[in-house]
Amino acid sequence: MTDTATDTATRPERAPRSARGSGSPLLRLFGRRLLMTIPLLLAISVLVFILLELMPGDPARNQAGMDASEEQVEAVRQRMGLDRPATERYFGWLFALFRGDLGQSSVSGQSVAGMIADRAPVTLELVILAFVVSLGIAIPVALMAARRPGGLFDRATMVVAMTMLAVPNFVLAMLLVLVFGITLRMLPAIGFVPLEDGLIPNLRSVILPVLALAVPLAAFYTRFLRGDLVEQMNSADYVDTARSKGVRPGLVLWLHAFRNSSFGLLTIVGLNIGTLVGGTVIIEQIFAMPGMGMMMLEGAMSADTAVVQMCVFIFAAVAVLANLAVDLMYAVLDPRIRYGSH
């Protein structure tokens, strides 16, 4: 008895499971996903650099001017570092990026960081509003369509959704300009009013480009969510259980089916962030919106390598980080998901 008591007293206690862990599971998940994201971003930067190396045009000639002599162009080329090997220029650009130096435009000579700071708020506003509008349309429409599958509203919704999916966003943009900007004169056809000049003028100036971006996405989300909701309502065991308890069909659809379908919708939304951001390149050009999309297109037309390189990299990084955010939201919404085992 004495030896047993002594052994028990001297044996170290096992730490609680929560104390043995190395921090929050969500933080560990974030750390793992972030480590996977870094090499992906590096690979994207290499791919962007290679593609821009193949782009026609001479940045040195653009900055020196078309009337400059060969000696002047060569001097500009040396000042810009274009006479160095491609690998040396890539790593120089990469290390400068880590320091926050985004380079200079070879056309205007302006700082690329300053140009992005001026243009990014326009693109950011378009993307955020289009994201909100697309989901604001898709979720209630899909819920109403899924409540009575095969009904008049459901069939009409699917016809409209398929039609909108078949129309490219630049065609829809031109139709919106023709109808609401030129024929009815209800909204400005082109131009952007900063938020500092008033909320209402700002919103009026972005309604048409936001609709051009949001409507095709809303059609895609509606079609996907409606199909998943109908499948959940027809085959899921938890739906049958809720019905047997006397829960009203509308509440079953909203509280049970939609909750499970939201995971699939979240995946689709995350994958389409890149499509949404990329769509701003054409939409900003059509509506003369001074955002990053227009800046990148102008840079491509003038062979402004520094501008195009940074815009493409930022757009790609946004798409990658959006998928990282989706992974984290999965873990927040459903802690049962065992990321560590995959």
C-alpha positions in Angstrom: 0.0 0.0 0.0 2.8 2.4 0.9 4.8 1.6 -2.2 1.7 2.1 -4.4 0.9 5.4 -2.7 4.5 6.5 -3.2 4.5 5.6 -6.9 1.3 7.4 -7.4 2.6 10.5 -5.6 5.8 10.6 -7.6 4.4 9.7 -11.0 4.0 12.9 -13.1 0.5 13.8 -14.0 -0.5 13.7 -17.7 -1.1 17.1 -19.1 -4.7 17.7 -20.2 -5.2 17.2 -23.9 -5.8 20.9 -24.5 -2.5 21.8 -22.7 -0.5 19.2 -24.8 -1.6 20.9 -28.1 0.6 23.4 -29.8 -1.9 26.2 -30.0 -5.3 26.6 -31.5 -6.3 24.1 -34.2 -7.4 27.0 -36.4 -4.0 28.7 -36.1 -2.3 25.5 -36.9 -4.5 25.1 -40.0 -3.8 28.7 -41.0 -0.1 28.0 -40.6 -0.1 24.9 -42.8 -2.2 26.5 -45.5 0.0 29.6 -45.5 3.1 27.5 -45.9 1.4 25.8 -48.9 0.5 29.2 -50.3 4.0 30.7 -50.3 5.5 28.4 -52.9 2.4 28.7 -55.1 2.8 32.5 -55.1 6.4 32.1 -56.0 5.5 29.8 -58.9 3.0 32.4 -60.1 5.6 35.1 -59.9 8.0 33.0 -62.1 5.2 32.3 -64.6 4.2 35.9 -64.8 7.9 37.0 -65.3 8.4 34.5 -68.1 5.2 35.5 -69.9 6.1 39.2 -69.7 9.6 38.4 -71.0 7.9 37.1 -74.1 5.7 40.1 -74.5 6.5 42.3 -77.5 7.7 45.8 -77.1 10.8 47.5 -75.5 10.2 49.2 -72.1 13.5 51.1 -72.6 12.3 52.5 -75.9 8.9 53.4 -74.3 10.5 55.4 -71.5 13.2 57.1 -73.7 10.7 58.0 -76.4 10.2 56.9 -79.9 12.5 59.7 -81.3 15.4 58.8 -79.0 18.7 57.6 -80.5 20.0 54.1 -79.9 22.6 55.5 -77.5 19.8 57.1 -75.4 17.7 53.9 -75.5 20.8 51.9 -74.4 21.4 54.3 -71.5 17.8 54.0 -70.3 18.1 50.2 -70.7 21.1 50.1 -68.4 19.4 52.4 -65.9 16.4 50.1 -65.8 18.6 47.1 -65.5 17.3 45.5 -68.7 20.8 44.7 -69.8 21.2 42.1 -67.0 20.3 38.4 -67.3 16.7 37.4 -66.9 17.3 35.4 -63.7 19.1 38.3 -62.1 16.3 40.7 -63.0 13.7 38.3 -61.6 15.4 37.9 -58.2 16.1 41.6 -58.1 12.3 42.2 -58.7 11.4 39.6 -56.1 13.7 41.0 -53.4 12.5 44.5 -54.1 8.9 43.2 -53.8 9.7 41.9 -50.3 11.1 45.4 -49.4 7.9 47.0 -50.7 9.4 48.5 -53.8 7.1 47.7 -56.7 9.2 49.4 -59.3 8.5 52.2 -61.7 6.3 52.5 -64.8 8.5 52.5 -68.0 6.0 54.8 -69.7 5.2 57.5 -67.2 8.0 57.0 -64.8 5.6 56.9 -61.8 5.9 54.6 -58.9 3.9 51.5 -59.5 2.9 51.4 -55.8 1.5 54.9 -56.1 -0.4 54.0 -59.2 -1.9 50.9 -57.5 -2.8 53.0 -54.5 -4.8 55.3 -56.7 -6.5 52.6 -58.8 -7.1 49.8 -56.3 -10.0 51.4 -54.5 -12.0 51.5 -57.7 -11.5 47.8 -58.4 -12.0 46.9 -54.8 -15.3 48.7 -54.7 -16.5 46.9 -57.9 -15.4 43.5 -56.7 -17.0 43.9 -53.2 -20.3 45.2 -54.5 -20.5 42.6 -57.3 -19.8 39.9 -54.7 -22.5 41.1 -52.4 -25.1 41.7 -55.2 -24.5 38.2 -56.8 -25.0 36.4 -53.5 -27.9 38.8 -52.6 -29.7 37.7 -55.8 -28.7 34.0 -55.8 -29.5 32.9 -52.3 -33.2 34.1 -52.0 -34.0 33.2 -55.7 -32.5 29.7 -55.2 -34.4 29.2 -51.9 -37.7 30.2 -53.6 -37.0 28.0 -56.6 -36.1 25.0 -54.5 -39.2 25.2 -52.4 -41.4 24.0 -55.3 -39.1 22.2 -57.8 -40.7 22.0 -61.2 -43.0 24.9 -60.5 -43.5 28.0 -62.6 -41.1 30.1 -60.6 -38.5 27.3 -60.7 -38.7 26.8 -64.4 -38.6 30.6 -65.1 -35.6 30.9 -62.8 -33.7 28.2 -64.6 -34.4 29.7 -68.0 -33.2 33.1 -66.9 -30.1 31.7 -65.3 -29.2 29.6 -68.3 -29.7 32.7 -70.5 -27.5 34.9 -68.3 -24.8 32.2 -68.2 -24.8 32.1 -72.0 -24.2 35.9 -72.3 -20.6 37.1 -71.8 -20.2 39.8 -69.2 -18.8 42.3 -71.8 -21.9 41.8 -74.0 -24.1 42.3 -71.0 -22.2 45.4 -70.2 -22.7 46.9 -73.6 -26.5 46.1 -73.4 -26.7 47.8 -70.0 -25.0 50.9 -71.4 -27.3 50.9 -74.5 -30.5 50.5 -72.5 -29.9 52.3 -69.2 -27.2 54.7 -70.2 -28.1 55.8 -73.7 -31.8 55.0 -74.4 -33.4 55.6 -71.0 -30.6 57.9 -69.6 -31.3 56.6 -66.1 -27.7 56.0 -65.2 -24.3 57.3 -66.3 -22.9 55.2 -69.1 -19.2 55.7 -68.4 -17.0 57.3 -65.7 -16.5 56.9 -62.0 -17.4 59.3 -59.2 -15.2 58.9 -56.1 -16.9 58.2 -52.8 -15.5 61.5 -51.4 -17.8 63.3 -53.9 -20.9 61.8 -52.4 -22.4 58.3 -51.7 -25.3 58.6 -54.1 -23.3 59.8 -57.1 -20.7 57.1 -56.4 -23.3 54.4 -56.3 -25.0 55.7 -59.5 -21.6 55.5 -61.3 -20.9 51.9 -60.4 -24.4 50.3 -60.7 -24.0 49.3 -64.3 -20.5 47.8 -64.1 -21.4 46.0 -60.9 -24.5 44.5 -62.6 -22.3 43.4 -65.5 -20.0 41.6 -63.1 -22.7 40.3 -60.7 -25.5 39.0 -62.9 -23.6 36.1 -64.6 -22.2 35.1 -61.3 -25.6 35.3 -59.7 -27.0 33.0 -62.4 -24.2 30.5 -61.8 -24.7 30.5 -58.0 -28.5 30.3 -58.3 -28.3 27.2 -60.6 -25.8 25.5 -58.4 -27.5 26.3 -55.1 -31.0 25.4 -56.3 -29.8 22.0 -57.6 -28.0 21.2 -54.3 -31.0 22.3 -52.2 -33.4 20.1 -54.2 -31.0 17.2 -53.8 -30.8 17.8 -50.0 -34.6 18.1 -49.7 -35.2 14.8 -51.6 -32.5 12.5 -50.2 -31.1 13.7 -46.9 -32.0 11.7 -43.8 -31.9 14.8 -41.6 -34.6 16.4 -43.8 -36.9 13.3 -43.3 -36.2 13.5 -39.5 -37.2 17.2 -39.4 -40.3 16.6 -41.4 -41.3 13.7 -39.1 -41.1 16.1 -36.2 -43.6 18.4 -37.8 -41.1 21.2 -38.9 -42.6 23.4 -41.6 -41.1 22.9 -45.1 -39.9 26.4 -45.3 -37.9 26.1 -42.0 -36.5 22.7 -43.1 -35.3 24.3 -46.3 -33.7 27.3 -44.5 -32.5 25.8 -41.2 -31.3 22.4 -42.5 -30.9 22.1 -46.2 -29.4 25.5 -46.8 -27.0 25.2 -43.9 -25.5 22.0 -45.5 -25.7 23.4 -49.1 -23.8 26.5 -48.0 -20.5 24.5 -47.8 -20.7 23.8 -51.5 -21.7 27.4 -52.3 -18.7 28.6 -50.3 -16.4 26.5 -52.4 -17.9 27.8 -55.6 -17.7 31.4 -54.4 -14.0 31.0 -53.5 -13.1 29.5 -56.8 -14.9 32.3 -58.7 -13.1 35.1 -56.9 -10.4 35.0 -59.5 -13.0 35.1 -62.3 -14.7 38.1 -60.6 -11.4 40.0 -60.3 -10.3 39.1 -63.8 -13.6 40.3 -65.2 -12.8 43.8 -64.0 -10.2 44.1 -66.8 -12.8 44.2 -69.5 -15.6 45.8 -67.5 -13.5 48.8 -66.4 -12.4 49.4 -70.0 -16.0 49.4 -71.2 -17.2 51.8 -68.5 -14.1 53.9 -68.4 -13.5 53.0 -64.7 -10.0 54.1 -63.6 -9.2 50.8 -61.7 -6.5 48.3 -61.7 -8.1 46.4 -64.6 -7.8 49.4 -66.9 -4.3 50.1 -65.6 -3.2 46.6 -66.5 -4.8 46.7 -70.0 -3.2 50.1 -70.7 0.1 48.7 -69.5 -0.2 45.7 -71.8 -0.9 47.9 -74.8 2.1 50.1 -74.1 4.4 47.3 -73.1 4.7 48.7 -69.6 6.2 45.5 -68.0 6.5 46.7 -64.4 2.8 47.7 -64.3 1.5 44.5 -66.0 3.7 42.3 -63.9 2.5 43.7 -60.6 -1.2 43.8 -61.6 -1.2 40.2 -62.8 0.7 39.1 -59.7 -1.8 40.9 -57.4 -4.8 39.5 -59.2 -3.4 36.0 -58.9 -2.5 36.5 -55.3 -6.1 37.6 -54.5 -7.4 34.4 -56.0 -5.0 32.3 -54.1 -5.7 34.1 -50.8 -9.4 33.8 -51.4 -9.1 30.0 -51.5 -7.0 30.2 -48.3 -9.9 32.1 -46.7 -12.4 29.5 -47.9 -10.3 26.7 -46.2 -10.3 28.7 -42.9 -14.1 29.4 -43.1 -14.7 25.6 -43.5 -12.8 25.0 -40.3 -14.7 27.8 -38.5 -18.2 26.6 -39.7 -17.5 22.9 -39.2 -14.8 22.0 -36.7 -15.4 18.3 -37.5 -13.5 18.6 -40.8 -10.2 16.9 -40.2 -7.7 18.8 -42.3 -4.8 17.2 -40.6 -5.6 13.8 -41.9 -5.5 14.8 -45.6 
